[in-house]
Amino acid sequence: MHPLWSWIHAWIKLGLFILLNIGFTSCRNVIWRLSGLHSAIKNREGEDGFIGAHRMKIRMKHIIDVLQSVTLRNFLLTHEEFIDPEYVFSDNVTLLQVTKDTVIFIEAKKGMSPAFSMCFSFATVGQIATGEYIITMSLQTFFDLSGKLGKFDNKLVFLHNTSRCGGSLVVNILEHTGCVVGWNEPRVLDNVARQLNHTWNRTTSKRVFQATLRMLAKPYSGIDSSVAKYVIKPSVLIAPYWRMLYEAAPRAIHIFIYRDINTAAQSLARVSPAISSCMITYLASLTGNPQAVPFFSHWNGTEGLGYTDMASRYDYLLEMSYRSVRNALLSFREMQKSGVHIPAIKYEDLVSDPESIVAALLKEIGIPAQVMSRALKAMEVDSQSQVPFSQEKMATLVVEAKLSDLDPEFLEDMQQEFEEVGVPGPYDWDENLRLPGTIISE
C-alpha cells in the first residue's frame, strides 16, 4: 500500500474514533452526574488535590503512531473504583503520562513484564497494547507517592542518541542481561519536557521530572534490586533538555549512541512515510510547499529543532533529519563541555565487534560480566519488530534518500550549519571518524 493511502486510512480511523469518543464521553458524563459519581469525585478533592486514585476500565483505545503523545483522549473509559495510590507500585502498572494537573498510569494484565522493549519495540506502544485499566491521580498525590520510593538516580542509565543509530538495539541488549528494566522512548518524558517553564515554573518542573523518573525506576519483583538498572532511551526531542535530566538525576549514568550521520539522516527520511504524524513533512518533500514544514513542526511540538522555510529544491525529509541529528550531536558536545561523563558508542563499531563493545558497555554501567552471553543474544533479534520501521517493513519502503542524489547546495548548507555549532557535518564522516569519548574496540 502506498504510504499516502496508509496515512489517509490512519486518519480516517482516528476521526471515527474521535467522533465515537465525543459521543461516548458525553453520555458517560450524564450517567456519572445522575448516579452521583461526579459528586463523589468532587468530594475526594482537598486543598492538596485529588485524594486517592481513580481506576477506570478501558473499553476502547486508539494511538495513531509511535510518536504521538498519549492522553485520556486516547481511551473510552468507564468508572471502576477508587483505590489507594500505592496500587500503582504493582509490577503491571506503569506511568503513562503527566499532564498539567493529572497523572495517568496504565495497568496491564497480571504478570505482564515491565520491560516492555523485550516484547514491544517502544514503551508506549507496549503500554497501550497491553493496557486494561487507566489510573489517574493529582500531581500532589504523585509527588507524595514518588517520595516514598527513596533514592533512585544511581540506578538510572540514560541512552542519549541521534535516532536511527541502534539505540533500540542497545536497550534490547541490556534487557537480555536480566538486570535491566528498559524504557525505549517513553512518551511521558516528551510531554513533561514540552511543558517545562510553560505549564509549571522551574522548581515544579524539576520536581515533576524527578517524580517521573522515580516512577519509571520503581522496584519490580522480578529483578534483583541490588543489581537492577533502569535504562531509559529518550527520544531525540529530549536532547535539548538534558540539563533538566541531569539536575533531576545527578548520579545517573549517561551513554551516547550515534552512527554515520548521513546514514542516520537517510534512515530517518526513509521511515517518515511509514509514520502517520510525519506524513505532512513527507508530502512537503513531494510538493516543495515551504509552508508545510513550519506547520508540521508547530503541530508536532518540535519548533525548537530549527526548521525553516526552504526553497523547493531541498528535500524536507532530509532537512528535518539532518537537523534532528545535528541537535543531538550538539547536546552531546554541550554535556561533555559541562563535565558530564558520557562515553559514546558508534553503531558501526557495535555491529562489527559486539563482544568488545558490549563488554565495555556492561562495565561502564556496572552490570556483571557473567551475563555477557545473554546480552549478545539480543543481536539475533529485530529490536524494532513491533513498529512500522522494523527490518522487514523497512526493506519494502520505496522512499529512500541517497546522498549522491542530493543537491550539492543543500549539503553545503547542512555542512555549514553543523560547523557553526562545532560538530562534524555531512562531508566529514567516514569509517574512521569517531566522536571524542567513543568506546574503542580492544
N, C-alpha and C positions, 0 to 999 in steps of 0.2 A: 504494500500500500504506500502511495506517495506520502511524504511527511505532511504535506498541506492537508490532505484528506484526513490523516490521523489527527491533526490539530483541530480541524473542524469538528470531527466526531467527538473529541475530548471535551470541547467547549459546549457542544450541544448537550452532552450528558451532564456537564456542570450546570448549565442553565436550567435543565429539567430538575436537577436536584435542588437548586436554589428555590425554584417555584414550589416544589414539594415541601421544602424546609419552612418557607414562609407560612404556608397553609397549616402545616403540622404544628408549628410553634404557636401560631395564633390560637388554634383550637386547644392546644395543651395549656396555654396560659389561662384561658377561660375556665377550663376544668380545675386548674390549680387554685384559682380565685374562689370558685364555687365550693370547692372542697375544704378551703381554709389553709391549704398548703402555703400559699403566698404569705399569709399571716404568720404561719409557723416559721417560715424562713426569716421574716422581718423580726420576729420576737427573739431570734437567735443572734441578732446583730447587737453588739455592745459598742462601747466607746472605742475599743481596740479592733473593731471589725467583726467578721463572722466568727462565731464561737463554734468550734467543731468543724466537721467536713460534711459535704453533701455528696452522696453516692447516687449516680444515675445510670440506668441501663441504656446501652447503645442499641437503638433499634435500626439505624441505618447510618452509613458513613460514606464519605467521598473525599478523596485527595487527588488533585489534578496531576501532580508530578512530584518528584523528589525535592524540588527547590521551593515548593510552596510552604509558606508559614501556616501553621495549623492553629485554629481557634475553635471555640464552641460551635461556630457556624458550619464546621465540617461534619456535624453529627445531628441526628434526630434522637433526642433523649427523653426518657421518662423517669420520674422520681422513683427511687428505690428505698433509701433510708438515710437518716443522719447517723454519722459514725464518729468514733474517736479519731482525731487526726493521725495518731500514731499507726493507724491501719496502713498508711502508705509506706511504712517500713517493711511491709511484706515483700518477699522476693519478686512476686509477679506484678507489683505496682511500681511504675516508673514515672518520673517527671516528664510531662509533655510540653507545657507552655507556661510562660509567665507574662501576663498582660498588665495593664495599668494598675488594676486593683484586685485581680483574680488569678489564682494559681491553679493550673489544671494538671491532674495526674490521670494516667490511663492504666486500667487493670486488665491484664491478660489472663488466660486460662491458668489454673493452678498447675504448677510445675514448669511453666514456661521459663526458659533460660533467660536471665537478664542480659547475657552477652548477645545482643541481637545481631551483631555483624556476622556471627557464625552461621546464622540462618537467613538473615536478610542483609543485603549489601549496605543499606543505610538505616540508621537507628530509627528515624521517624517512620520510615516505610514499614519496618517490623512492628513498631508500636501500633500503628493504625491497623495493620493486617491481623494482628492477634488480639486487639482490644475488645473487651466485652462490657466494661463499665468505665464511666468517667467520674472522677472525684474532684470536687472543687473546694477551695478554701480561700480565706482572705490572705492578703500579703502579710499582715501582722502575725496571723497564725502560722504562716510559712516560716517567718523569721524565728518565732519561738520554737517551732518544731526542728528546724535545721540546727539551732543552737544545742540541741540535745545530742547531736552526732559528734561533738568534740572536734579535736584537731583532725585535719584531713589532707592538707596540701602536700604533705610529704609522701603521699601515695598517688598523687596525680602526675600524669605524663601527658604533655600537650604535643601533638604531632602537627606542627605548622607545615604548610605545604603550598605549592604553586598551582595545585589542581592538575588532574590528569598526569600524575607523576608517580603513581604507585603507593599513595597514602593508604588506600583501602587494603592493599596487599599487606602493608606493614601492620595495620590493625589486625588483620587475619592471622598473620604470623605470630603476633604476641598473644592473641586469644588462644591459639593452639597450644600454648605452653601450659594452660590450665591455671595460671596465676593471675590472669588479667580479665577484667570486665572492659569490653571495648565499646566506645561510643563514636560511631562514624558519622560525623556531621549532624549532631542533634540540632534540630531547627530552633530549639528553645534558646540557644546561645545567640543565634542570628537575631531573634526578636528582642532579646534583652539588650544586645549591642545597639540596635536601631533606636531604642528608647533612651539611651544614655543621655543625660543632660537635657532631655526634652520632656519626657514623662516624669522623671524624677530628678532631684538635684544630685550633685556628685556624691554626697555622703550616702544617700539612699541607693544610688546606682551601684556603688561599691558593695553595699550590703546585699542588694539583690543578686549581684554576681557571686558573692561568697555563698549565699544561701543556695543558689542554683548549683554551684559546683559541689557543695557539701552533699546535696541530694543526689547528684549523679554519682557520687563516690560513697554512697551509703553501704553498710556491710551486707553481704549476701551469704547465706548459709552454705552454699556450695563451694566457697573459696576460702582458703586459709587466710585469716586476717593478718597473720604475721608476715606473709609474703605477698599479699594482694596488691596489685597495682590497678589503677583506673586510667585507661588510656583514652584520651579524647582527641579526635581529629576534627578540629573546627573547619567550617567551610572557609573558602578564600575571602568571603565577605568579612570575616572576623579579623583578618590581618591588620587593618589599621587600628584595631582596639587592643593590641597586645599589651599595652601598658596597664589597662584595667585588669586584664587577666593576671598579669604579674603582680599587681598590687593586691588582688583578691587572694592569690595563692603564691606567696613569695618563695616558698620552699619547693614548688613543683619543678619537675624535670621538663626541659624543653628540647625537642628534636626538630630539625628542619629537613623536609624531603623535597627534592627537586629533580628535574631532568633537563635535557637539552630544551631550551625554551621554544625553539622552532617546532620541535616535535610536540611539545605540550600545547602550544597555541593552535597548531593544526588539529590536534586531537579534540580540543575544545570546540573548534569550528565544526568538526565532523559531527559531534554529539548534539549540538544545538537543535538541529531539526527534529531530533527524537525527544526533545523536552518541550512540552506544551507551552510553558511560560517563557521560553526563549524564541517562540515562533515569530514574534514581531521583528526581532533582530534578523532572523533568517529571511523574512520577506524583504526587509530593508536591503539585505545583501543582493537580492534578486532584482529589486526595482531601483535601487540607488536613491531612495527617498531620504533626504537628510533630516527629516523631522521624526522619522520612526525611531531612531536610536535614542535621542533625548527622551522621547515618550516612554520607551521601554525602560530606560534607567530610572525614570521617576516612578513608573508603575511598579517596578520590581524592587524599589527601595535601594538602588545601588548608585545613587547620584555621586557618591564620593569616589567612585572608581576612575573618574576622569574622562568620561565620554564627551565628545564634541561633535558639532556639525562638520561633516567631512564631504569633499567632492565625491560625486558618484563613481569615480574610478576606483575608490577604495572598497575593499571588502569589509563590511561592517562586522561580520562574524570574527574576522581576524583582528580588527581594531579592538573589539571587546576582549578577545582572548589575550592578545599581547599586553594590553594594559592591565588586565587582571593579574597576569604573571609578573609584570613589572612591579605592581604594588606589593605583591607577596615578597619579591626579592628585596624591595626597599624596606619593608618591615623587618625582614631578616637582618639586613645591614644595620638598621637602627637598633635592634636588640643587641647585636654584637658591640656596637659603639657604646651602648649604655651599660656594658659589663655583664650582660646576661650570658651564662654559659649555655650555648646552644649548638652542639655538634650537628653536622649535616650529613645526610645520606643521599648520594646520587643514584637514581634509579638504575641507570645503566651498570653501575658497579654491583648493585644488589643482584641483578639477574645474571651477571657474568660470574660472580663469585659469592653465591649466597652463604656458604658456610662461614667465610671470613667476616662478611658484613653483619650477618645475623649474630654471630658470636660477640662481636664488638657492641652491637646494639643491646643485647641482653646484659652485658657487663655494664654498659652506661646506665641502664635503667635499674639494675640491681636484681635481676631475675637469675636464679641458679642456673649454672651451665648444664646441669643434668637434664634439663628439658629441651636441649638443643634439637634432638631428633624429632620431637613432637612439633617444634616450631617450623622446621623445614618441610613438614608435611603440607603446610599451607601453600607452598609453592606449586603444589599439584592441582589446586582447585582455582576456579574463577572467582576472585574476590568481589566481583560486581555482577554475579549471575542473576540477581533478582531485579535489576533495573534496566531501563531502555538502552543503556550503553554497556551491556555485557559483551564478552568477546564474540559470542555467536551473533548477536544483533549488530555489533559494530562492523562485522565482516560483510553485512548485507547493505550497509548505508551507501547510497550513491553519491553523497556530497562529501568530497574530500579535497581539502586545500593542499596545494603543492607549492613549496617555497619557490621553485624555479619559475612558476607561472605568475608570481605576484608582480605587481607594478613596482619597478625599482624605486620610484619616488616614494611609494608607501613604505618600503623597507628602510629607506634612508631617513624618513621622518620618524619611524619607530626607533631606529638606531640612535637618533639624536635625543629622543625622549628618554631612552634608557641611560644614555651617557649623562644627561642633565641631572639625574638623581644618583649617579655613581654606581650603576650596576651594568653587567655585560648585556649588550644588545644583540639583535638577530645575527649580525655579521661576526660576532666574537666567539660563537660557540663551535667547538669541535670535540672530538672524543677525549681530548686531553685537558679540556678546561674543567676545573673544579673550584667551587667557591671556597673562600677561607673557612677553615674549621671542618672541612669534609673528612669523614672517616675513610681512610685509605685501606685497601685490601692488603693483608700481610702475606 
